[in-house]
Amino acid sequence: MKKTTEIARFREIAQLLYRRLGMLQRDEICCAGVTVPQCYAMQILHAEGELAQGELAGRLGIDPSSATRAVDVLERNGHVERIRPDEGDRRKVMLRLTPSGAALTDQLMKTGDDLFGGYLTKFTPGERRDLVRLLRKLADAIGAESCCSLPDAGDRSTTDADASRRKS
């Protein structure tokens, strides 16, 4: 009986977090005329340097046509540029941030860090470490076992030590 209660409490908390974080993640303008999905795309390009457009779509967990529309807007606004590394193959398109896109991404990431950093002030340093570790473990479990899991959207924050701990 206790297990069911624990599962129900977990489900309720997960749904509450989903709703509250969803308010922050809507497909609305978040800052500087950039939608949240566009911001995610810029963060991935910021971390990777250059990326094929199809690869970006996969990393975002969206279909290629949606990625194309997001990139079209980012390109039109001067934040992303398309590069054709092989002029003989027009299908291959690489994406990278422009200098102004990189600067805007830095600004957006700082804004996000300030927001989430404020939440973390409610926890002791030990609780913060535990929270981050447990959320990573939950994200890994959901990604590995969910029937509708999406590719990781560019999170490169885990260390090699974290990866080896997850394997064990």
Protein Blocks (a to p, Z undefined) as FASTA:
>chain_A
ZZmmmmmmmmmmmmmmmmmmmmmmpccdfbghiafklmmmmmmmmmnopacfklmmmmno
pafklmmmmmmmmmmnopaccddfblklmkbccddddfklmmmmmmmmmmmmmmmmmmmm
mpcfklmmmmmmmmmmmmmmmmmmpckbccdehiakbcfklmmmmmZZ
